[in-house]
Amino acid sequence: MRSLQRLAILDDYQGVALRHPAWARLPWLEKTVFRDTLTDEEALAARLAPFDAILAMRERTPFPRRLIERLPRLRLLITTGERNRAIDAAACRERGITLCGTPSFGAPTVEITWGLILCLLRGLPEQMASLRAGRWQGLTALGDVGRTVEGKVLGVIGLGKLGSRVARVGQAFGMRVIAWSQNLTAEAAEAVGALRVEKERLLAEADVVTLHLVLSERTRGIIGAPELALMKPTAVIINTSRGPLIEQQALLAALHEGRIAGAGLDVFDQEPLPADHPLLSAPRTVLTPHLGYVTEENYAAYFAGAVEAIEAYLAGQPIRVIG
């Protein structure tokens, strides 16, 4: 008979995890919510050692092998979402730890992508601040009065589930869409109304470059100084996927030197972003704190799925097992 006694819910920055009504089905389970992210592995291992079940919020806290091996009580590790590249699934399997995922809702990252594009090009953050300060119609972060997307070129790097939806929105706005990724075919691009081009051409032609790739050794730093140098000085780059897809120092240099018009970022090399991070003072940027998946609907799917995973584990029939 399987049993669980203590559940740690990690990285609940907004303190909302236990609001979901599904938790009422587990009144006997001791639930401890942590609202911060520990990066010191010694402190993290000490914090998590008493728990036999852990719910990880996406990839906010990595679980490498060396951490997993320091958690002898752990029996069930749940990640929100269907996969989590920051968890060593093989280490879990070897130590008899069940690793499960949860459902998610829709594709909210698509909305954040377009929010960043429109805020950057139309200068919405600056215009709101200007209006509240008593000024009427100021300049945008790009130093102009605002730009339309209609008639512009949207360059999508990574035309998968999210990239395809971003492309379709661009078409609805009247943009011409070009796309590239290592394995993208002309036929797959055409199926969503995009033209498959080489990466160099995409960077040279696009007015808006947006990244929708999974982070791997092949894609880490896929946008560096040579790629940024290909972009038009009037172009902007958007990243709602993973911070390390863009080489941070190269991006900072391009922004400070005015070699690209701006950047909209929802993801960063280090998260949460430290208060003294150089991107926070970089010019012509719109920055959001990794909100791509943070919606009421998505969280409802996450937490209901976590409760289902616990119930299924206790019944001896784990669901949505990873690895």
C-alpha positions as CSV (number, residue, x, y, z in Angstrom):
1,M,0.0,0.0,0.0
2,R,1.5,3.3,-1.1
3,S,1.4,6.3,1.2
4,L,2.5,9.9,1.2
5,Q,2.7,12.2,4.1
6,R,4.3,15.5,3.1
7,L,4.1,17.5,-0.1
8,A,6.4,20.4,-1.0
9,I,5.0,22.9,-3.5
10,L,7.9,24.8,-4.9
11,D,8.4,28.3,-6.3
12,D,4.8,29.6,-5.9
13,Y,5.8,33.2,-6.3
14,Q,2.3,34.6,-6.2
15,G,1.0,32.4,-3.4
16,V,-1.8,30.9,-5.4
17,A,-1.2,27.2,-5.6
18,L,-3.5,26.1,-2.8
19,R,-6.4,28.2,-4.1
20,H,-7.5,25.4,-6.4
21,P,-10.5,23.4,-5.1
22,A,-9.0,20.1,-6.1
23,W,-6.7,20.1,-3.1
24,A,-9.7,19.6,-0.9
25,R,-9.6,16.0,-2.0
26,L,-6.4,15.5,-0.1
27,P,-7.1,16.9,3.4
28,W,-4.8,14.4,5.1
29,L,-1.7,15.4,3.1
30,E,0.5,18.0,4.7
31,K,1.2,20.7,2.1
32,T,4.0,23.2,2.5
33,V,4.3,26.0,0.0
34,F,7.6,27.7,-0.8
35,R,7.3,31.1,-2.5
36,D,11.0,31.6,-3.3
37,T,13.6,29.8,-5.4
38,L,16.7,28.4,-3.7
39,T,19.8,28.3,-5.9
40,D,22.1,27.0,-3.3
41,E,22.0,23.2,-3.6
42,E,23.0,22.6,0.0
43,A,20.2,24.7,1.3
44,L,17.8,23.3,-1.2
45,A,18.6,19.7,-0.3
46,A,18.1,20.5,3.4
47,R,14.8,22.2,2.7
48,L,13.4,19.3,0.6
49,A,14.8,16.4,2.6
50,P,11.7,15.9,4.8
51,F,9.3,15.5,1.9
52,D,8.2,12.3,0.2
53,A,6.3,14.2,-2.6
54,I,7.3,17.4,-4.4
55,L,5.4,19.5,-6.9
56,A,7.8,21.5,-9.1
57,M,6.5,24.6,-10.9
58,R,7.9,24.2,-14.4
59,E,11.7,24.6,-14.6
60,R,12.0,27.2,-11.8
61,T,14.0,24.7,-9.6
62,P,16.2,22.2,-11.5
63,F,16.5,18.7,-10.2
64,P,19.9,17.3,-11.4
65,R,21.0,13.9,-10.4
66,R,23.2,15.2,-7.5
67,L,20.1,16.8,-5.9
68,I,17.9,13.9,-6.4
69,E,20.4,11.6,-4.8
70,R,20.3,13.8,-1.7
71,L,16.5,13.3,-1.2
72,P,16.2,9.7,0.2
73,R,12.5,10.2,1.3
74,L,11.3,11.3,-2.1
75,R,8.9,9.0,-3.8
76,L,6.8,11.2,-6.1
77,L,8.0,14.1,-8.1
78,I,5.4,16.0,-10.2
79,T,6.2,18.7,-12.7
80,T,3.6,21.1,-13.9
81,G,3.3,20.6,-17.7
82,E,3.9,17.5,-19.8
83,R,7.7,17.6,-19.7
84,N,10.6,19.2,-17.8
85,R,14.1,19.3,-19.1
86,A,15.4,20.5,-15.8
87,I,14.6,17.2,-14.1
88,D,16.9,14.2,-14.5
89,A,14.3,11.6,-15.4
90,A,16.9,8.8,-15.5
91,A,18.1,9.6,-11.9
92,C,14.5,9.5,-10.7
93,R,13.9,6.1,-12.4
94,E,17.1,4.6,-11.0
95,R,16.1,5.6,-7.4
96,G,12.5,4.4,-7.7
97,I,11.0,7.9,-7.8
98,T,7.9,8.3,-9.9
99,L,8.1,11.4,-12.1
100,C,4.8,12.6,-13.5
101,G,3.5,15.6,-15.5
102,T,0.2,17.4,-15.6
103,P,-2.1,18.8,-18.3
104,S,-1.8,22.4,-19.4
105,F,-4.3,24.8,-21.0
106,G,-4.0,26.2,-24.5
107,A,-1.0,28.1,-25.6
108,P,-0.7,31.2,-23.4
109,T,2.9,31.9,-24.5
110,V,1.5,32.9,-27.9
111,E,-0.4,35.7,-26.2
112,I,2.7,36.9,-24.3
113,T,4.7,36.9,-27.5
114,W,2.3,39.2,-29.2
115,G,1.9,41.3,-26.0
116,L,5.7,41.9,-26.1
117,I,5.7,42.7,-29.8
118,L,2.9,45.2,-29.5
119,C,4.1,46.8,-26.3
120,L,7.6,47.2,-27.9
121,L,6.5,48.6,-31.3
122,R,3.6,50.8,-30.0
123,G,5.4,51.8,-26.8
124,L,2.5,50.9,-24.5
125,P,4.5,50.8,-21.2
126,E,6.0,54.3,-21.9
127,Q,2.7,55.7,-23.1
128,M,0.9,54.5,-19.9
129,A,3.6,55.9,-17.7
130,S,3.6,59.2,-19.6
131,L,-0.2,59.5,-19.3
132,R,-0.1,58.9,-15.6
133,A,2.6,61.5,-15.2
134,G,0.4,64.1,-16.9
135,R,1.9,64.0,-20.4
136,W,0.0,63.3,-23.5
137,Q,1.5,61.1,-26.3
138,G,5.2,60.7,-25.5
139,L,7.8,58.7,-27.5
140,T,8.2,54.9,-27.3
141,A,11.2,53.0,-26.0
142,L,12.3,52.8,-29.6
143,G,12.4,56.6,-29.8
144,D,9.6,57.1,-32.2
145,V,5.8,57.5,-32.1
146,G,5.0,53.9,-32.6
147,R,5.1,51.4,-35.4
148,T,2.5,49.2,-37.0
149,V,3.0,45.5,-37.6
150,E,0.8,45.5,-40.8
151,G,3.0,45.2,-43.9
152,K,6.1,44.2,-41.9
153,V,8.0,40.9,-42.1
154,L,7.7,38.4,-39.2
155,G,10.6,36.0,-38.8
156,V,9.7,32.9,-36.8
157,I,12.6,30.8,-35.6
158,G,11.0,27.5,-34.6
159,L,7.7,26.8,-36.4
160,G,6.3,24.1,-34.0
161,K,3.1,24.3,-32.1
162,L,3.7,27.7,-30.6
163,G,5.6,29.2,-33.5
164,S,2.8,28.2,-35.9
165,R,0.2,29.9,-33.8
166,V,2.4,33.0,-33.6
167,A,2.8,32.9,-37.4
168,R,-1.0,32.8,-37.9
169,V,-1.6,35.8,-35.7
170,G,1.1,37.7,-37.7
171,Q,-0.8,36.8,-40.9
172,A,-4.0,38.1,-39.3
173,F,-2.2,41.4,-38.7
174,G,-1.2,41.6,-42.3
175,M,2.4,40.5,-41.9
176,R,4.5,38.5,-44.3
177,V,5.8,35.4,-42.4
178,I,9.1,33.7,-43.0
179,A,10.4,30.9,-40.9
180,W,13.5,28.7,-40.2
181,S,14.6,25.9,-37.9
182,Q,17.1,23.1,-38.4
183,N,14.5,20.6,-39.4
184,L,11.8,22.8,-40.9
185,T,10.7,21.8,-44.5
186,A,9.3,24.1,-47.1
187,E,6.1,22.0,-47.0
188,A,5.6,22.4,-43.3
189,A,6.1,26.1,-43.5
190,E,3.7,26.5,-46.4
191,A,1.1,24.6,-44.4
192,V,0.9,27.5,-41.9
193,G,1.2,30.2,-44.6
194,A,4.9,30.9,-44.0
195,L,7.9,30.8,-46.4
196,R,10.8,28.6,-45.3
197,V,14.1,30.5,-45.7
198,E,17.6,30.1,-44.4
199,K,18.4,31.6,-41.0
200,E,20.7,34.3,-42.4
201,R,18.0,35.5,-44.8
202,L,15.4,35.5,-42.0
203,L,17.6,37.6,-39.8
204,A,18.4,40.0,-42.6
205,E,14.8,40.5,-43.8
206,A,12.6,40.3,-40.7
207,D,11.3,43.4,-38.9
208,V,10.3,41.2,-35.9
209,V,12.4,38.1,-35.1
210,T,10.7,35.7,-32.6
211,L,12.1,32.6,-31.1
212,H,10.1,29.4,-30.4
213,L,12.7,26.6,-29.9
214,V,13.3,24.0,-27.2
215,L,16.6,24.7,-25.4
216,S,19.2,22.1,-26.1
217,E,22.9,21.9,-26.8
218,R,22.1,22.4,-30.4
219,T,20.0,25.6,-29.8
220,R,21.9,27.2,-26.9
221,G,23.3,30.5,-28.1
222,I,21.7,30.1,-31.5
223,I,21.4,33.9,-31.6
224,G,24.8,35.4,-30.9
225,A,26.8,38.4,-32.1
226,P,27.1,37.2,-35.8
227,E,23.3,36.6,-36.0
228,L,22.4,39.9,-34.3
229,A,24.8,41.7,-36.8
230,L,22.6,40.4,-39.6
231,M,19.5,42.1,-38.3
232,K,18.3,45.4,-39.6
233,P,18.9,48.3,-37.2
234,T,15.1,48.9,-37.2
235,A,14.3,45.3,-36.3
236,V,13.4,43.9,-32.9
237,I,13.9,40.4,-31.3
238,I,11.5,38.6,-29.1
239,N,12.2,35.6,-26.8
240,T,9.5,33.8,-24.9
241,S,11.1,30.4,-25.1
242,R,14.3,30.1,-23.0
243,G,16.9,32.8,-22.1
244,P,20.0,30.9,-23.2
245,L,18.8,30.8,-26.8
246,I,20.3,34.3,-27.1
247,E,23.8,35.0,-26.0
248,Q,23.2,37.6,-23.3
249,Q,26.4,39.7,-23.7
250,A,25.9,39.9,-27.4
251,L,22.3,41.1,-27.0
252,L,23.4,43.7,-24.4
253,A,26.1,45.0,-26.7
254,A,23.7,45.2,-29.7
255,L,21.1,47.1,-27.6
256,H,23.6,49.6,-26.1
257,E,25.3,50.2,-29.4
258,G,21.9,50.6,-31.2
259,R,22.6,47.9,-33.7
260,I,19.1,46.5,-33.3
261,A,16.0,48.6,-32.5
262,G,15.0,46.7,-29.4
263,A,14.1,43.4,-27.6
264,G,11.1,41.9,-25.9
265,L,12.0,39.3,-23.3
266,D,10.0,37.0,-21.1
267,V,12.8,34.6,-20.3
268,F,16.3,35.0,-19.0
269,D,19.6,33.1,-18.3
270,Q,19.0,33.5,-14.6
271,E,15.5,33.4,-13.0
272,P,14.3,35.1,-11.0
273,L,16.2,38.0,-12.4
274,P,18.5,39.7,-9.8
275,A,17.8,43.3,-9.1
276,D,21.1,44.4,-10.5
277,H,20.9,42.4,-13.7
278,P,22.2,44.4,-16.7
279,L,19.2,43.7,-18.8
280,L,17.0,45.7,-16.4
281,S,18.9,48.9,-17.4
282,A,19.3,48.0,-21.1
283,P,17.8,50.5,-23.5
284,R,14.8,49.8,-25.8
285,T,13.5,46.7,-24.0
286,V,10.2,45.4,-22.7
287,L,10.8,42.8,-20.0
288,T,8.3,40.5,-18.3
289,P,9.0,38.0,-15.5
290,H,8.5,34.7,-17.4
291,L,4.7,35.0,-17.7
292,G,4.3,32.9,-20.8
293,Y,2.5,30.1,-19.0
294,V,1.2,32.1,-16.0
295,T,-2.6,32.3,-16.4
296,E,-5.5,31.3,-14.2
297,E,-6.6,28.7,-16.7
298,N,-3.2,27.1,-17.0
299,Y,-2.6,27.0,-13.3
300,A,-6.1,25.4,-12.8
301,A,-5.0,22.6,-15.2
302,Y,-1.6,22.3,-13.4
303,F,-3.0,21.9,-9.9
304,A,-5.9,19.7,-10.8
305,G,-3.5,17.5,-12.6
306,A,-1.2,17.4,-9.6
307,V,-4.0,16.2,-7.4
308,E,-4.9,13.5,-10.0
309,A,-1.2,12.4,-10.1
310,I,-1.1,12.0,-6.3
311,E,-4.3,10.0,-6.3
312,A,-3.2,7.8,-9.1
313,Y,0.2,7.2,-7.5
314,L,-1.5,6.2,-4.2
315,A,-3.8,3.8,-6.2
316,G,-0.7,2.1,-7.6
317,Q,-1.5,3.3,-11.2
318,P,0.6,6.4,-11.9
319,I,-0.5,8.6,-14.7
320,R,1.4,10.9,-17.2
321,V,4.7,9.2,-16.2
322,I,7.8,10.9,-17.6
323,G,10.8,8.8,-18.5
